[in-house]
C-alpha cells in the first residue's frame, strides 16, 4: 500500500480533512487549515499522510504537528491522529505509517518524534519508547512516547 504525502497531493485535502475530522471528532476546519499549511510549506511541520484503497477511499492516515494538545511544547514534533479503518487492522499498516513518518522527519532534520496516547503496549511493538507522562491541555494525564527518526 502506498503512503501519500498530502503536501504533494492538494487535491486530497478536502477528503482527508473530512476523514480525519470524522475519526477524531475535531472540527474539519482544523484539519483543513493544517493540511493547507503542509501544502504551502512541504518541507516543514505540519505534515499529513494517508493510504487509499483501490476505490480511492482513505483507509488509514496520520499527521505530524508541533504539539498534540499537551503542556510539553519543548517535545516536538508530535505524531498525531493515527487511525486505521477496522477492516484494515492487523496488517501492519499503522507500523508502516509510523515508520514512514519517522523517515520523513529525519529528512526534514528532526532527530526525534514524539506522540501521546492512552494505549498500552501498541507503540512499544512498533519501536517507540515510553518517555514520561504529560498533562493534556484539558488537564488530564497522558503517556508520551518517543522514537528516533530513521
C-alpha positions, -999 to 999 in steps of 0.1 A, spaced: 0 0 0 13 34 -10 16 62 16 6 95 2 21 128 15 -8 152 13 16 182 8 22 167 -26 -15 160 -33 -36 191 -26 -65 175 -45 -69 152 -15 -71 180 11 -109 181 15 -114 143 15 -86 139 41 -99 168 62 -133 153 64 -119 118 71 -97 128 100 -125 150 114 -148 121 113 -123 98 131 -112 121 158 -142 145 164 -121 176 158 -137 203 135 -129 197 98 -116 233 96 -87 224 119 -76 196 96 -82 217 65 -60 245 78 -33 222 90 -32 202 57 -32 235 38 -2 247 58 16 215 48 8 222 12 22 257 15 53 245 33 60 209 21 94 208 40 81 219 74 56 210 101 27 201 99 27 171 76 -1 147 68 -2 112 53 -29 89 40 -33 55 24 -60 49 -2 -77 17 -11 -84 6 -47 -116 28 -48 -96 59 -37 -111 59 -2 -89 67 27 -82 36 48 -55 50 71 -37 82 80 -16 101 104 -1 136 108 28 153 124 22 186 141 42 208 165 22 199 196 -6 174 202 -25 194 229 -2 190 259 20 211 282 54 199 269 59 224 240 96 215 241 90 179 230 83 184 193 72 175 166 43 151 176 28 123 156 -10 127 158 -43 113 146 -30 78 137 -60 58 125 -65 26 105 -100 16 94 -112 -15 113 -114 -37 82 -77 -30 75 -62 -35 110 -37 -62 119 -20 -58 86 10 -38 98 -4 -6 82 -1 15 114 36 5 117 42 14 81 27 48 87 47 53 119 80 42 101 72 65 71 66 95 94 99 88 112 118 87 79 101 119 67 110 137 99 146 126 95 146 140 60 133 173 75 162 174 100 145 162 132 162 136 154 132 126 175 95 123 171 70 122 200 34 111 205 8 110 232 -15 81 237 -37 63 262 -29 29 245 -9 2 263 18 -19 245 9 -9 209 37 17 204 63 -4 221 57 -31 195 63 -5 168 97 5 182 87 35 204 98 41 240 78 54 269 93 88 279 71 104 305 35 113 315 24 148 304 -6 170 312 -30 175 284 -44 210 276 -77 198 292 -59 189 324 -57 151 322 -26 130 322 -15 110 292 16 89 283 42 103 259 64 81 237 95 89 217 113 74 188 144 83 169 139 93 134 153 67 110 
